[in-house]
């Protein structure tokens, strides 16, 4: 019998810091849909009649949700998607763009900082995020896809970093920092200067999409990947995400030292011991995230 998942190999008790853990499975958001199954949270943008645009409220609620994931022991991976055959059409023209034309500069800066905080929260949460993209993925929607760790797109999907089409710079919500890391400086420059659409086949070839899927299965395929990650060593997955984010700001020697320390920390987990004992017993390891 494979009972190593229930065995703790290291001394000491599990940490119980006050207010450090807050389950999210019962959370009921107002401005998007949330379902949680087997450690995978599926976030669904839910304004299909308008191709799922974002509002001031949905920006803020998404930001707060991804921030809270750092303390959610019941969520180990996230899928973000849109309802009704589209991912997200960006900021709502009537609810965001129009009101922005009436704000003073301090008000505008408060808004742009809030939208950037959403990306910061997505990059900082320890759970890997998989975007399931169908149909239109434009503006801030393209940024949500970019800020995810992996992206599955349907064959009919199309992504637009269209900020210059509305008279704005391409440097929105971290695009000039993150997009070149994914697809390279030259390709990112082309998309951000022109605002042209990126089709699914080209997105996969450029490395923006990890996989192109049929529209009928793109969400299920993304959820299957997230379930695989959620069943893995989640503490170590969180460390991988942190290192992928932080090492862009390090020299090679600094990165190697940071990875030495990070890996030593992961070697001091029960999951590392479970993997060893399962290998010796010719069993499949069952990870618990501790």
C-alpha positions as CSV (number, residue, x, y, z in Angstrom):
1,X,0.0,0.0,0.0
2,X,1.3,3.5,-0.9
3,X,1.0,5.3,2.4
4,X,4.0,7.6,2.0
5,X,1.7,10.6,1.3
6,X,0.6,10.5,4.9
7,X,4.1,10.2,6.3
8,X,6.1,13.1,7.6
9,X,9.8,12.4,7.4
10,X,11.1,15.6,9.0
11,X,11.0,16.7,12.6
12,X,8.9,19.7,13.7
13,X,5.3,20.5,13.4
14,X,3.5,22.0,10.4
15,X,3.5,25.8,10.7
16,X,0.4,27.4,12.1
17,X,1.1,31.1,11.9
18,X,-1.9,33.1,12.9
19,X,-4.0,34.3,9.9
20,X,-1.5,32.7,7.6
21,X,-4.0,30.4,5.9
22,X,-7.3,31.2,4.4
23,X,-9.2,28.6,2.2
24,X,-10.5,30.1,-1.0
25,X,-12.8,27.3,-2.2
26,X,-15.8,28.9,-0.6
27,X,-15.0,32.4,-1.9
28,X,-17.8,33.9,-4.0
29,X,-16.6,36.7,-6.2
30,X,-19.0,39.4,-7.5
31,X,-17.3,40.2,-10.9
32,X,-16.1,36.8,-12.2
33,X,-16.9,33.1,-11.7
34,X,-14.8,30.8,-9.5
35,X,-14.9,27.1,-9.2
36,X,-12.4,24.9,-7.3
37,X,-11.9,21.2,-7.9
38,X,-9.0,19.0,-6.7
39,X,-6.9,22.0,-5.9
40,X,-7.4,23.7,-9.3
41,X,-9.2,27.1,-9.2
42,X,-10.9,28.1,-12.5
43,X,-11.4,31.8,-12.9
44,X,-13.9,32.7,-15.6
45,X,-14.5,36.2,-16.8
46,X,-18.2,36.3,-17.2
47,X,-19.6,39.1,-19.4
48,X,-20.0,37.1,-22.6
49,X,-22.4,39.5,-24.3
50,X,-19.5,42.0,-24.4
51,X,-16.7,39.5,-25.0
52,X,-15.8,39.7,-21.2
53,X,-14.4,43.2,-20.8
54,X,-12.9,44.3,-17.6
55,X,-14.3,47.0,-15.3
56,X,-12.8,49.0,-12.5
57,X,-14.5,46.6,-10.1
58,X,-13.3,43.4,-11.8
59,X,-9.7,44.7,-12.0
60,X,-9.7,45.3,-8.3
61,X,-11.4,42.0,-7.4
62,X,-9.0,40.0,-9.6
63,X,-6.1,41.8,-8.0
64,X,-7.4,41.0,-4.5
65,X,-8.1,37.4,-5.4
66,X,-4.6,36.7,-6.8
67,X,-3.1,38.4,-3.7
68,X,-5.1,36.2,-1.4
69,X,-3.8,33.0,-3.2
70,X,-0.5,33.4,-1.3
71,X,-2.4,32.3,1.8
72,X,-4.8,29.7,0.2
73,X,-3.7,26.2,1.2
74,X,-6.5,24.6,-0.8
75,X,-5.6,26.0,-4.2
76,X,-2.5,24.6,-6.0
77,X,-3.0,25.8,-9.6
78,X,-5.2,28.3,-11.4
79,X,-6.8,28.4,-14.8
80,X,-8.1,31.7,-16.1
81,X,-10.5,31.8,-19.0
82,X,-13.6,33.6,-20.4
83,X,-17.2,32.6,-21.0
84,X,-19.0,32.5,-24.3
85,X,-16.3,31.7,-26.7
86,X,-14.0,34.7,-26.0
87,X,-11.2,35.3,-23.5
88,X,-11.3,39.0,-22.8
89,X,-11.8,42.1,-24.9
90,X,-9.8,44.4,-22.6
91,X,-11.0,47.4,-20.6
92,X,-14.7,48.2,-21.1
93,X,-15.0,51.2,-23.5
94,X,-18.0,52.6,-21.7
95,X,-17.2,51.7,-18.1
96,X,-13.4,52.4,-18.2
97,X,-12.2,54.2,-21.3
98,X,-14.9,56.9,-21.2
99,X,-14.5,57.7,-17.5
100,X,-10.7,57.8,-17.9
101,X,-11.0,60.7,-20.3
102,X,-12.5,62.7,-17.4
103,X,-9.9,62.0,-14.7
104,X,-7.0,64.2,-13.7
105,X,-3.4,62.9,-13.9
106,X,-3.3,61.7,-10.2
107,X,-6.5,59.7,-10.9
108,X,-5.2,58.2,-14.0
109,X,-2.0,57.2,-12.2
110,X,-4.1,55.5,-9.5
111,X,-5.9,53.5,-12.2
112,X,-2.7,52.5,-14.1
113,X,-1.1,51.4,-10.8
114,X,-4.1,49.4,-9.9
115,X,-4.0,47.5,-13.2
116,X,-0.3,46.9,-12.8
117,X,-0.9,45.6,-9.3
118,X,-3.1,42.8,-10.8
119,X,-0.1,41.7,-12.9
120,X,2.1,41.9,-9.9
121,X,-0.3,39.7,-7.9
122,X,-0.5,37.1,-10.7
123,X,3.3,36.9,-10.9
124,X,3.7,36.9,-7.0
125,X,1.2,34.2,-6.2
126,X,2.9,30.8,-5.7
127,X,0.4,28.9,-7.8
128,X,1.1,28.3,-11.5
129,X,-1.5,30.0,-13.7
130,X,-2.6,28.5,-17.0
131,X,-4.6,30.7,-19.4
132,X,-7.2,29.0,-21.6
133,X,-7.7,31.4,-24.5
134,X,-10.5,31.2,-27.0
135,X,-11.8,33.9,-29.4
136,X,-10.8,37.5,-28.7
137,X,-7.9,38.2,-26.4
138,X,-7.2,41.9,-26.6
139,X,-5.7,44.8,-24.7
140,X,-5.8,44.0,-21.0
141,X,-7.0,40.6,-21.9
142,X,-3.8,40.0,-23.7
143,X,-2.0,41.2,-20.6
144,X,-3.8,38.7,-18.4
145,X,-2.7,35.9,-20.8
146,X,0.9,37.3,-20.8
147,X,1.0,37.4,-17.0
148,X,0.0,33.7,-16.8
149,X,2.7,31.1,-16.5
150,X,1.5,29.1,-19.5
151,X,-1.0,29.6,-22.3
152,X,-3.3,27.2,-24.2
153,X,-5.1,28.8,-27.1
154,X,-7.8,27.6,-29.4
155,X,-7.1,27.5,-33.1
156,X,-9.6,30.3,-33.7
157,X,-8.2,32.6,-31.0
158,X,-6.5,35.9,-31.8
159,X,-4.4,38.1,-29.4
160,X,-4.1,41.9,-29.8
161,X,-1.8,44.1,-27.8
162,X,-3.7,47.0,-29.3
163,X,-2.8,49.9,-27.0
164,X,-1.3,52.0,-29.8
165,X,-4.6,51.7,-31.6
166,X,-6.2,53.8,-29.0
167,X,-3.4,56.4,-28.8
168,X,-1.5,54.8,-25.9
169,X,2.0,53.4,-25.5
170,X,2.7,49.7,-25.6
171,X,4.2,49.9,-22.1
172,X,1.0,48.8,-20.3
173,X,0.9,46.6,-17.2
174,X,4.4,45.3,-17.7
175,X,4.1,44.4,-21.3
176,X,7.5,45.9,-22.3
177,X,9.2,43.8,-19.5
178,X,7.3,40.5,-19.7
179,X,6.4,40.1,-23.4
180,X,10.0,40.2,-24.7
181,X,10.8,37.5,-22.1
182,X,8.2,35.2,-23.7
183,X,8.6,35.9,-27.4
184,X,11.8,37.9,-27.8
185,X,12.5,41.7,-28.1
186,X,12.0,42.0,-31.9
187,X,8.7,40.2,-32.0
188,X,7.4,42.0,-28.9
189,X,8.4,45.3,-30.5
190,X,6.3,44.4,-33.6
191,X,3.2,43.6,-31.6
192,X,3.5,46.6,-29.3
193,X,4.3,49.1,-32.1
194,X,1.6,47.9,-34.5
195,X,-1.2,46.4,-32.4
196,X,-1.7,43.8,-35.0
197,X,-3.4,40.5,-34.3
198,X,-1.4,37.4,-33.4
199,X,-3.1,34.3,-34.7
200,X,-3.0,30.9,-32.9
201,X,-0.5,29.2,-35.2
202,X,1.9,32.1,-35.1
203,X,1.4,32.5,-31.3
204,X,2.5,28.9,-30.8
205,X,5.4,29.2,-33.2
206,X,6.6,32.3,-31.4
207,X,6.3,30.7,-28.0
208,X,3.4,32.8,-26.7
209,X,1.2,29.7,-26.7
210,X,2.4,26.5,-25.2
211,X,-0.2,24.6,-27.2
212,X,-3.0,25.2,-29.7
213,X,-6.1,23.2,-28.9
214,X,-9.5,22.7,-30.5
215,X,-11.9,25.4,-29.2
216,X,-14.1,22.6,-27.8
217,X,-11.4,21.3,-25.5
218,X,-9.1,24.3,-24.8
219,X,-10.5,24.8,-21.3
220,X,-10.5,21.1,-20.4
221,X,-6.9,20.8,-21.8
222,X,-5.8,23.7,-19.7
223,X,-7.5,22.3,-16.6
224,X,-5.9,18.9,-17.2
225,X,-2.5,20.6,-17.2
226,X,-3.4,22.6,-14.1
227,X,-4.5,19.3,-12.4
228,X,-1.2,17.7,-13.2
229,X,0.6,20.7,-11.6
230,X,-1.7,20.7,-8.6
231,X,-0.9,17.0,-8.0
232,X,2.9,17.8,-8.0
233,X,5.2,19.1,-5.3
234,X,3.4,22.4,-4.9
235,X,5.9,24.0,-2.5
236,X,8.6,23.3,-5.0
237,X,6.4,24.6,-7.9
238,X,6.0,27.8,-6.0
239,X,9.8,28.0,-5.6
240,X,10.2,27.4,-9.4
241,X,7.8,30.3,-10.1
242,X,9.5,32.6,-7.7
243,X,12.9,31.8,-9.3
244,X,11.6,32.3,-12.8
245,X,10.4,35.7,-11.8
246,X,13.3,36.9,-9.8
247,X,16.3,35.6,-11.8
248,X,15.6,38.0,-14.7
249,X,17.0,40.7,-12.4
250,X,20.1,38.7,-11.4
251,X,23.5,38.0,-13.0
252,X,24.4,34.4,-13.8
253,X,26.5,33.9,-10.6
254,X,23.7,35.4,-8.5
255,X,21.1,33.2,-10.1
256,X,23.2,30.1,-9.6
257,X,23.6,30.9,-5.9
258,X,19.9,31.8,-5.5
259,X,19.0,28.4,-7.1
260,X,21.4,26.6,-4.8
261,X,19.7,28.1,-1.8
262,X,16.2,27.5,-3.2
263,X,17.0,23.9,-4.0
264,X,18.4,23.3,-0.6
265,X,15.2,24.6,0.9
266,X,13.2,22.2,-1.3
267,X,15.4,19.3,-0.1
268,X,14.3,20.1,3.4
269,X,10.7,19.2,2.6
270,X,8.7,16.1,3.2
271,X,7.8,15.9,-0.5
272,X,11.5,15.4,-1.4
273,X,11.7,12.5,1.1
274,X,8.4,11.1,-0.2
275,X,9.8,11.1,-3.7
276,X,12.9,9.2,-2.5
277,X,11.0,6.6,-0.5
278,X,8.5,6.1,-3.3
279,X,11.4,5.5,-5.8
280,X,13.0,3.0,-3.5
281,X,9.6,1.2,-3.1
282,X,9.0,1.4,-6.8
283,X,5.9,3.5,-6.2
284,X,4.6,6.7,-7.7
285,X,5.2,9.6,-5.2
286,X,2.1,11.3,-3.7
287,X,3.0,14.8,-2.9
288,X,1.4,16.9,-0.1
289,X,3.0,20.3,-0.6
290,X,5.0,20.3,2.7
